Every structure is written in structure tokens, then in C-alpha cells.
Amino acid sequence: HSLEKNEFGKHVDGAKIDGSLILALPTDEPHDWPGLLVWDGPNHGTKLQKKRPEHHVHLEPGDACFLDKLVWHHGLPITTGARYVIVCFYKCNWRKVKLPASAAI
């Protein structure tokens, strides 16, 4: 994402990833970034009016937010100062692990 952008509108990160990680970095410049809005959880409402719960996520420096694939989120606008984040998109290599017969679960 561009360093010049002050917000990222409501979006999902993509169907070809397993998730994303947003890591808030420290900055010497104070800012007013309110964080993220995330829409996740069971649908509410009728079949015609399905809404997912809205969550406000405030990230302090060093905080991380993991998002599952296709989770709607919005990086809220910043109006003063500077904030920096690292965004990582990841794909997992899922495989079954066979436990030895002696392993008790």
C-alpha cells in the first residue's frame, strides 16, 4: 500500500490467500489514527438484510491484527501525524499429520 494514503476503504484482501496480518509500527510523530473497522462473525438480520457485526480495532505500536481471508475491513482515516503499519498476506501449506498409535489424545 502507498505511504501517501490516509485511509483504505472497506475491502477484503483476496480469495487466494489464507489471511493477512497488520502490525502497527512505532512512530515519533503523534497521530490520530482510530484504527480499523472489521466486519466478522455470524450474520444478523433477515435473508435480504444480512449484516455481520462491526468491530473497532485500535492498534498501538507493536499490536498485531490477524484477519482471515475474505473478512471485510476498513483502515480508518488519519488526519494528523503519521502512522506506519506492515501488512503481510500469507498462504498456509495445510497438511494432515499422522500421529503414532502410541500418542494419546
N, C-alpha and C positions, 0 to 999 in steps of 0.2 A: 504494500500500500504506500501511497505517496506521503512524504514527510510534510507536505503542504496542506493536507486535507484536515479540516477541523471536525469532521464527523463522517461516519459511514452509515448510510441509511439502512433501513430494515432489509435484511438479506439472509440467505443461507450460504454456507461455504462450498457445498457441492456434493454430488452423489458419488463421486469417485474417490472419496476419502472416508476414513472411519471417524474422524473427528478433528478438532482444532484445539489449540492451546493458546491462550492470550496471557502473556507475562508482562506485568506493569513494571517499568524500569524507574529508577530514581532520577530526579532532575533537580538542578539547583534553582530553577525558576518556578516560583509558585504558580499554580494553575487552578482553574475552577472546573476541571473535568468531572462531571457527575457519574461517569461510569457507563455501564451497559444496561440496556433493557433486553431481557431474554424471555421468549415465549416457549414454555415447555411444560409438559405434564398432561394429564388427561383432558380431553376436550370437554367443554361445558356448553350447555345450551341445546337447542333443537338440532335436527339433522341439517336444517337450512342455515343455522346460525352457530356454527361450531367455533368456539374460541378456546385457545389454550391460556392457562394462567400466565400473567405477566409478572416477571421478577426483576427487581432492580438490583444490579450487582455493582458495588462500589469496590474498586481495586486500589489498594495502597501499594507503594513500591515494594516489590518482592512477592506480591499476591499473584496467584495464577487462577485462571478460569478455564476449565476443560469443557468443551461443548461437543456433544455427539453430532454425528452427521445430520444434516438437514434440520437443525434446530434454528429457528428464526431468531435473530438478534440484531441489535441496533447500537452502534457506538455513538453515544450521545455527543452533542456538540460541545466544543470547548471555546470559550470566548476570550479568556485571558490566560497568558502564560504559555507554557509548553509542557506537553506530556509525551512520553515515549513508551511504546509497547513493542514487544516482539510477538509476532503471530506465527505459529507453526501449524502446518497441516500434516496430519500423519495417516498412514495406512498400516494396519496391523497384518501380520502374517499369521493367521489363525491356523492352528493345527491341533489335532487331538493328541493327548499324551496318554499312553497306556501305562497304568500303574502295575507294579509287580503284584502277584497274588498275595504276597505277604503283607502288603500295605493295607492297614485297616483305615477305613474312612469313618 
